Amino acid sequence: MRWLALVFVALIVGLQYPMWLGKGGWLQVRETDRQLALQRETNLGLKARNAALDADVRDLKTGSEAIEERARAELGMIRSDEVFFQLQRGATLPAPAAKAPPRGTAR
């Protein structure tokens, strides 16, 4: 009788092995689901980037304002009737000199 129980346990383990560790088993399905979730996140980011690029392309095709904005930002171009001012970061203006109190007065 004891050997029959051992045979049944061995059969159960033999049948469970492919479900847990074999090809298409539980562990592989879990790993595939994790990879799928990561790929979906990547796809969402790429879709947002593509939408932004599509909007830029449409703006560049339809109007000259986008072209002018790009020329100003990326190439530093200005129109002939404009004056260009360049401000330096961190530059400070000199502080005005403090007035000294008049002599002979008590404080």
PyMOL commands that set and color helices and strands:
alter all, ss='L'
color gray80, all
select helices_A, chain A and resi 2-21+26-62+64-75
alter helices_A, ss='H'
color red, helices_A
deselect
rebuild
show_as cartoon
